[in-house]
């Protein structure tokens, strides 16, 4: 079991694990350090790193940005103390999330003739809609089927989000965080293009549960070429932690608990 799971979502965005339950679940799953990296949301922490019931919690964030190559990628920020610029970006994103979420819900309800009964507020995302579809007694689609046939990319009810540019998002995270990493590089349509952007970052997510066989050689080359630090995590959206992550030695090399930057 990894010592540190540095990619975890809670109910403050599109996860199913309440923030207050993270320490208990981490202890159950044998994880000592958890980075809470909700999509486009900061946490109610008074420090970049906090201790809760014997578990170290890293204040983190996952921010989606757009690149010049018409590709969207996700950046992970760790040791967060949000700047005015980042707060402005997140406020705009959350407004768009609500508008986009309502548009997708309206489309699904109209197409299927149902009422999903969802509440659309800050942090709302497509997993909330997929869970409502899965739970609805008259809809034939399960959670994955909702993405495959209704709300996934190129599906009839998909609505794209508005995101900041890579340059603006990276700069805001660099100002606000001790470490900025590229998330799950082998998930993108063009991994090489995404990895090329790591020349402007501190780290790249090496350990990640892709759910398929992957060749991590391109990631390892980027680590060496740009002298990056490896990060890792489970990208947990449910109530299980530590599917992937870092050893204690790899985590300590990040120096997230030290004062200042890495």
WOLINJO-V265337 format. One record per helix or strand of 2 or more residues. SS is the DSSP state (helix for helix, strand for strand). FROM is the first residue (numbers start at 0). TO is the last residue. If there is no record, write none. Layout:
BEGIN
ss & from & to
SS & FROM & TO
SS & FROM & TO
END
This chain:
BEGIN
ss & from & to
strand & 3 & 7
helix & 18 & 27
strand & 32 & 35
strand & 48 & 51
strand & 54 & 65
strand & 71 & 77
helix & 83 & 111
helix & 125 & 134
helix & 142 & 150
strand & 163 & 164
helix & 165 & 175
strand & 178 & 181
helix & 184 & 186
helix & 190 & 199
strand & 202 & 207
helix & 216 & 224
strand & 228 & 232
helix & 247 & 251
END
